[in-house]
């Protein structure tokens, strides 16, 4: 199982504008649920900590294999979402890792 975590800071002149952008991003990634072969889980969360160093949105997803994650990166539905979100983020951070098998 490959875990794929992405965090974004959203563009916006006001907290309300950033929140609106974050909600739009959330809705667009949620549209991928069930549309990507090999994606076992997808969860989107909005920051509620309020600390100034926090990211605004986090994506947590799990893929059956590295090949499934690689296919997701170029899947037409994912590319459509990326295009729809163009210019809405000011920062993006990513971590991918293989989870250890349970004993």
Rosetta blueprint (number, residue, H / E / L):
1 X L
2 X E
3 X E
4 X E
5 X E
6 X E
7 X E
8 X E
9 X E
10 X E
11 X L
12 X L
13 X L
14 X L
15 X H
16 X H
17 X H
18 X H
19 X H
20 X H
21 X H
22 X H
23 X H
24 X H
25 X H
26 X H
27 X H
28 X H
29 X H
30 X H
31 X L
32 X L
33 X L
34 X L
35 X L
36 X L
37 X L
38 X L
39 X E
40 X E
41 X E
42 X E
43 X E
44 X E
45 X E
46 X E
47 X L
48 X L
49 X L
50 X L
51 X L
52 X L
53 X L
54 X L
55 X L
56 X L
57 X E
58 X E
59 X E
60 X E
61 X E
62 X E
63 X E
64 X L
65 X L
66 X H
67 X H
68 X H
69 X H
70 X H
71 X H
72 X H
73 X H
74 X H
75 X L
76 X H
77 X H
78 X H
79 X H
80 X H
81 X H
82 X H
83 X H
84 X H
85 X L
86 X L
87 X L
88 X L
89 X E
90 X E
91 X E
92 X E
93 X E
94 X E
95 X E
96 X E
97 X E
98 X E
99 X L
100 X L
101 X L
102 X L
103 X L
